[in-house]
């Protein structure tokens, strides 16, 4: 995944974490980026990329704002760690 797309994904997820009302608008932008993240995960990082995808996608599924925030926060934390490791 290109660094520009990495930054875009991180920013979009952070935006909906901060303002859940953006979830529907941003979901269509985030889904292709998550697919790209999983498809282009380096060897050994496939599981982590899949876990990030699961957490962020779960943020879209649930309607309870507390669960959404938890899933998005979990996804963001893992995404930041993942990006630090793959961009070394």
Secondary structure, DSSP 8 states (H G I E B T S, - for coil): --HHHHHHHHHHHHHHHH-GGGHHHHHHHHHHHHHHHHHT--TT-HHHHHHHHHHHHHHHH---HHHHHHHHHHHHHHHHHHHHHHT-
